[in-house]
Amino acid sequence: MKKVLKVLWTILKVLIAAVGVLFVVYFWNLDQKVLGWVYTQVNRIHDRKNVDIKF
């Protein structure tokens, strides 16, 4: 019984930590900030290439 409670307590702690992290990401809008930073980095890389479009 003690092992079962220990496993359940560990699972509960992991779930609480995951919900906490997701709340912080959502509350501070970090996902959009990170994606915006990645978007500018990708555009900076791809805008350097000279492209000659011929039809």
LOTI-696787 format. One line per field, with one value per residue (C-alpha): residue number from 0; residue in three letters; x, y, z negated. Coordinates in steps of 0.1 Angstrom, whole numbers, always signed. Example, Ala and Ser with C-alpha at 12.3 -4.5 7.8 and 13.67 -1.06 7.14 Angstrom:
2
i	c(0, 1);
aa	c(Ala, Ser);
X	c(+123, +137);
Y	c(-45, -11);
Z	c(-78, -71);
This chain:
55
i	c(0, 1, 2, 3, 4, 5, 6, 7, 8, 9, 10, 11, 12, 13, 14, 15, 16, 17, 18, 19, 20, 21, 22, 23, 24, 25, 26, 27, 28, 29, 30, 31, 32, 33, 34, 35, 36, 37, 38, 39, 40, 41, 42, 43, 44, 45, 46, 47, 48, 49, 50, 51, 52, 53, 54);
aa	c(Met, Lys, Lys, Val, Leu, Lys, Val, Leu, Trp, Thr, Ile, Leu, Lys, Val, Leu, Ile, Ala, Ala, Val, Gly, Val, Leu, Phe, Val, Val, Tyr, Phe, Trp, Asn, Leu, Asp, Gln, Lys, Val, Leu, Gly, Trp, Val, Tyr, Thr, Gln, Val, Asn, Arg, Ile, His, Asp, Arg, Lys, Asn, Val, Asp, Ile, Lys, Phe);
X	c(+0, +28, +44, +10, +7, +42, +36, +3, +20, +48, +22, +3, +35, +44, +8, +9, +42, +30, -1, +20, +44, +15, -2, +29, +34, -2, -4, +28, +20, +55, +45, +37, +69, +91, +74, +77, +115, +119, +99, +123, +153, +141, +132, +166, +182, +160, +160, +197, +195, +194, +165, +160, +125, +120, +88);
Y	c(+0, +23, +19, +26, +58, +68, +62, +81, +110, +111, +111, +139, +160, +156, +166, +196, +207, +202, +223, +250, +252, +253, +280, +302, +297, +306, +335, +352, +344, +328, +305, +335, +353, +323, +316, +353, +352, +320, +335, +365, +343, +321, +352, +366, +335, +331, +368, +367, +343, +359, +344, +349, +339, +331, +321);
Z	c(+0, -8, +27, +44, +24, +33, +70, +69, +50, +77, +105, +87, +83, +120, +131, +108, +122, +158, +152, +135, +165, +190, +169, +169, +207, +213, +188, +201, +237, +240, +269, +291, +281, +288, +322, +331, +323, +343, +372, +373, +372, +400, +421, +414, +428, +458, +468, +474, +503, +538, +557, +594, +603, +640, +656);
